[in-house]
Amino acid sequence: MSLEIYKRGRVYWAKGWVEYNGRRIAGPYRRSTKASTEAGARDWVARETEAQIHRYVFGDEPRMTFSDAILIYKASPKTAKQLMPIVEEIGDLPLTAISGRMLKELGPKLKPDACTDTWWREIVTPASAVINNAHDLKNTPMIRVKSYDNFERIAQDKRRNKPSRVERKPADKEWIDAFCRAADPYNAALVRFMFETAARIDQAISIEPDDLRPAENKVRVKAQKGHPESWITVSPQMMDELLALPAKRPKNRKTGMLIKPRVFGYGSSTGYNTRWKTICKRAGIPYISAHPAGRHGFFTELVVRQGVDPVTAAKAGRWSDPNLPMRIYAHAETDEADVRARFRTNHVQEDPVQTPKQQKSKKE
């Protein structure tokens, strides 16, 4: 019999033989497909059948596995950590046997309590990068994965009883002023710098004294998110505030060694969190993290509150496409009740216009 699938626990298995022109060419099989859905199992059967027929017709040839592809991929420490559990699951599989559906199904298996955005960012994206890097270097098959749709996202949010994609609240001038009144000079300057320039937290905390050009009111920010290193212009008041901060040498949390002096005194992009929560509590304001305080606050302030055109605002915030910040970073601030009120009208009963005939009848 040809390959058939059956469920064993939570996973589908395959049994039988791979046949070609009525002849058994591989098997017998009694193997897990590692798929939790019937569609995923059938996809595995199709790929395994195709691979065995290719082997039968053209003979054995070296097939690169996912573990082989990892060895030729230059992964950052963060990506390498994400790839470790993925290798344990699909490391022995040849790249030809890995499908987009299979990568998506790793999400609920490896991170059952995470949202679909996390699955995509920490599982599908790094795994796809490894496979497509092998395609570029070794001409192995390329992979394209369809994103999780809204139905999948909502279903997962319901299973974990927690919403994803909660709208971030951007900072405004009142929040910034209240924060700065309760903050020390370093954190006050940090939040004002990000609110004024749309710099990311990692770019801001990485600024060193040599990155300042006081005569030109320019600050150098490092490359990030596909954008090159650049010099950005700040207000004279902002430059004075930066120059007034004695540079600090923070410690590297992993090695304990002191790193180069930095303007804001932080050594990592998460080091500010605890301090900011304390400042917000002292100021009596809701806690807003660096990203919505900076980039979200910057774009919303310019476009929504001050009416600056999106193209100009996007260029000032170093977005290459103004549609991206309009879709993600611009937050509507009009109350829904106010919008509905715009449709209300006061119905005033006007006197009907009388025709000459009606006027004559009334006089008689």
C-alpha positions in Angstrom: 0.0 0.0 0.0 1.1 3.6 -0.6 1.8 5.9 2.3 -1.1 6.5 4.6 -1.4 8.8 7.6 -2.9 8.1 11.0 -3.1 10.0 14.2 -1.1 8.9 17.2 -1.6 11.1 20.2 -1.4 14.8 19.1 0.8 14.0 16.0 0.1 12.3 12.7 2.3 9.4 11.6 2.8 7.8 8.2 2.9 4.0 7.3 3.2 2.0 4.2 5.4 2.3 1.1 6.4 4.8 -1.5 5.4 3.5 -4.9 6.4 4.4 -8.4 4.7 3.0 -11.5 3.1 0.3 -9.3 6.4 -0.7 -7.8 7.5 -0.3 -4.2 10.6 1.8 -4.1 11.0 2.8 -0.4 9.7 1.5 2.9 8.1 0.1 4.9 7.4 3.3 6.8 6.2 3.8 10.3 7.4 7.3 11.0 6.1 10.5 12.7 5.4 13.3 10.3 5.8 15.7 13.2 2.7 17.5 12.0 -0.2 18.2 14.3 -2.7 18.7 11.5 -3.9 16.4 8.7 -3.0 18.9 6.1 0.6 19.1 7.4 0.9 15.3 7.5 -0.3 15.1 3.9 2.2 17.7 2.9 5.0 15.7 4.5 3.8 12.5 2.6 3.8 14.4 -0.7 7.3 15.8 -0.1 8.7 12.4 1.0 7.2 10.7 -1.9 8.6 13.2 -4.3 12.1 12.9 -2.7 12.1 9.1 -2.9 10.9 9.0 -6.5 13.7 11.5 -7.4 16.2 9.3 -5.6 14.9 6.2 -7.4 15.1 7.9 -10.8 18.3 9.9 -10.5 20.2 8.0 -7.8 21.5 9.1 -4.5 22.8 12.6 -4.2 23.9 14.6 -1.2 20.9 16.4 0.4 21.5 19.3 2.7 19.7 19.1 6.0 18.5 22.0 8.1 21.4 21.3 10.5 23.8 21.5 7.5 22.3 24.9 6.5 22.8 26.2 10.0 26.6 25.7 9.6 26.8 28.1 6.7 24.5 30.7 8.2 26.0 33.7 10.0 23.6 34.1 12.9 23.7 36.8 15.6 23.7 35.5 19.2 20.0 36.4 19.5 19.1 34.5 16.3 21.3 31.5 17.3 19.4 31.2 20.6 16.1 31.2 18.6 17.3 28.6 16.2 18.4 26.0 18.9 14.9 24.5 19.6 14.1 24.7 15.9 17.2 22.5 15.1 16.1 20.0 17.7 12.8 19.6 15.8 13.7 19.7 12.2 17.5 19.6 12.1 17.7 16.1 10.5 15.2 16.9 7.8 16.5 17.7 4.3 15.6 21.2 3.1 13.5 19.7 0.3 11.2 18.2 3.0 10.6 21.4 4.9 7.5 23.3 3.9 6.1 26.7 5.0 3.2 25.0 6.7 5.7 22.9 8.7 7.5 26.0 9.9 4.2 27.6 10.9 3.2 24.5 12.9 6.3 24.7 15.0 4.8 27.8 16.6 2.2 26.1 18.7 4.5 23.2 19.5 7.5 25.2 20.6 5.8 28.3 22.1 2.2 27.2 22.9 1.5 30.3 25.0 2.9 32.9 22.6 1.0 34.9 20.0 1.2 34.4 16.3 3.4 37.5 15.9 6.0 35.9 18.3 5.8 32.6 16.3 6.5 34.5 13.1 9.3 36.6 14.6 11.1 34.0 16.6 10.5 30.8 14.7 9.3 31.2 11.1 11.6 34.2 10.3 14.9 32.8 11.5 14.2 29.3 10.1 13.3 30.8 6.7 16.4 32.9 6.8 18.6 29.8 7.2 16.9 28.0 4.4 17.0 30.9 2.0 20.7 31.6 2.8 21.4 28.0 1.7 19.5 28.7 -1.5 21.7 31.7 -2.2 24.9 29.8 -1.4 24.2 26.2 -2.5 21.3 26.5 -4.8 19.0 24.5 -2.6 15.2 25.1 -2.8 14.0 28.5 -1.7 11.1 28.8 0.8 8.2 31.3 1.0 5.9 31.2 4.0 2.4 32.6 4.1 1.9 34.9 7.1 -0.5 33.9 9.9 -3.8 35.5 9.0 -6.2 37.3 11.3 -8.3 34.2 11.9 -5.2 32.3 13.1 -4.2 35.2 15.3 -7.6 35.6 16.9 -7.9 31.9 17.5 -4.5 31.8 19.3 -5.4 34.8 21.3 -8.6 33.0 22.4 -6.7 29.9 23.3 -4.2 31.7 25.5 -6.9 34.1 26.8 -4.8 37.1 26.1 -5.0 39.7 23.3 -2.1 40.4 21.0 -1.3 43.6 19.2 -2.5 45.9 22.0 -2.4 49.4 20.7 0.5 51.3 22.1 -0.1 54.7 23.8 2.2 57.3 22.4 3.7 60.0 24.6 2.6 63.6 24.3 4.2 66.9 25.6 2.2 66.8 28.9 3.5 63.3 29.6 7.1 64.2 28.7 7.0 67.3 30.9 5.6 65.3 33.9 8.2 62.6 33.3 11.1 65.1 33.2 10.0 66.9 36.3 10.3 63.6 38.3 13.4 62.3 36.5 17.1 62.7 36.9 18.9 64.7 34.2 20.1 61.6 32.3 16.6 60.1 31.9 15.0 63.4 31.3 17.4 64.1 28.5 17.0 60.6 27.1 13.2 60.8 26.8 13.4 64.2 25.3 16.0 63.2 22.8 13.9 60.2 21.6 10.7 62.2 21.5 12.5 65.0 19.4 14.4 62.7 17.0 12.5 59.4 16.8 15.7 57.6 17.7 15.3 54.0 18.8 16.4 53.2 22.4 19.4 51.2 21.3 20.6 54.0 19.1 20.1 56.5 21.9 21.9 54.6 24.7 24.8 53.9 22.3 25.7 57.5 21.8 29.2 58.4 22.9 30.7 61.9 23.5 32.5 61.7 20.2 29.1 61.3 18.5 28.2 65.0 19.3 29.0 67.9 17.0 28.0 70.9 19.1 28.9 73.6 16.5 26.4 72.0 14.0 23.8 70.7 16.6 24.3 67.2 15.1 24.3 63.8 16.8 25.5 60.6 15.2 23.2 57.6 15.5 24.3 54.1 14.6 22.9 52.0 11.8 19.8 49.9 12.7 16.8 48.2 11.1 18.3 48.4 7.6 19.1 52.1 7.9 22.7 53.3 7.7 24.6 55.3 10.3 23.6 59.0 10.1 24.0 62.4 11.6 20.8 63.9 12.8 20.1 67.6 13.7 18.8 68.4 17.1 17.6 71.7 18.6 20.1 73.9 20.3 18.4 73.3 23.6 18.7 69.6 23.2 22.4 69.9 22.3 23.0 72.0 25.5 21.2 69.4 27.5 23.4 66.6 26.1 26.6 68.5 26.7 25.7 69.1 30.3 25.6 65.4 31.0 29.0 64.0 32.3 29.6 60.8 30.3 29.3 57.5 32.3 31.0 54.1 31.8 28.4 51.4 32.3 29.2 47.8 32.9 28.6 45.0 30.4 26.1 42.8 32.3 27.5 39.6 30.8 31.2 40.2 31.3 31.2 42.7 34.2 33.7 44.8 32.2 33.4 48.6 31.9 32.5 49.7 28.3 33.2 53.0 26.6 31.8 56.2 28.1 28.2 56.9 27.0 26.2 60.1 27.1 23.1 58.6 28.8 25.0 56.2 30.9 23.2 53.0 30.0 24.9 49.9 28.8 22.0 48.0 27.3 18.7 48.8 25.6 16.7 47.3 28.5 18.5 48.9 31.4 16.2 51.9 31.5 13.0 50.0 32.2 13.1 49.7 36.0 14.2 53.3 36.4 11.5 54.6 34.1 8.8 52.7 36.0 10.0 54.3 39.2 10.0 57.8 37.6 6.5 57.3 36.2 5.1 56.1 39.6 6.7 59.2 41.3 5.2 61.5 38.6 1.8 59.9 38.9 1.7 59.1 35.1 1.1 55.8 33.3 4.3 53.9 32.3 5.2 54.2 28.7 8.2 52.4 27.4 10.9 53.9 25.2 9.5 52.9 21.8 6.0 54.5 22.1 7.5 57.4 24.0 10.0 58.0 21.2 9.1 56.9 17.7 5.3 56.6 18.3 5.2 59.9 20.2 7.4 61.7 17.6 5.2 60.8 14.6 1.8 61.2 16.4 3.0 64.6 17.7 4.0 65.9 14.2 1.2 64.4 12.0 -1.8 64.1 14.3 -1.4 67.0 16.7 0.6 69.5 14.7 -0.7 68.6 11.2 2.8 68.2 9.6 2.5 66.2 6.3 3.4 62.5 6.6 6.2 62.7 4.0 8.0 65.4 5.9 7.5 63.7 9.2 8.7 60.4 7.9 11.8 61.9 6.4 12.6 63.6 9.7 12.1 60.3 11.6 14.2 58.4 9.0 11.4 56.2 7.6 12.0 55.4 4.0 8.3 54.9 3.3 5.7 57.3 4.8 3.0 54.6 4.6 4.8 52.6 7.3 4.6 55.2 10.1 1.1 56.2 9.0 0.0 52.6 9.4 1.9 51.8 12.7 3.0 55.0 14.4 0.2 57.5 13.9 -2.4 57.1 16.7 -5.8 58.7 16.3 -6.7 60.9 19.3 -10.2 62.0 18.4 -12.8 60.6 20.9 -15.3 58.3 19.2 -18.2 60.2 20.7 -16.9 63.4 19.1 -16.8 61.7 15.7 -20.4 60.5 16.1 -21.5 64.0 17.2 -20.3 65.3 13.8 -23.3 63.5 12.2 -25.9 65.1 14.4 -27.9 68.0 13.1 -30.5 70.3 14.7 -33.7 69.7 12.8 -35.5 73.1 12.6 -38.9 73.2 11.2 -39.0 75.9 8.6 -42.1 77.7 7.4 -43.2 76.2 4.1 -43.0 78.4 1.0 -46.5 79.3 -0.1 -47.4 79.6 -3.8 -49.2 82.7 -5.0 -52.4 80.6 -5.3 -52.2 79.5 -1.7 -51.6 83.1 -0.5 -54.8 84.3 -2.5 -56.9 81.5 -0.9 -55.7 82.4 2.6 -56.8 86.1 2.1 -60.3 85.2 0.9 
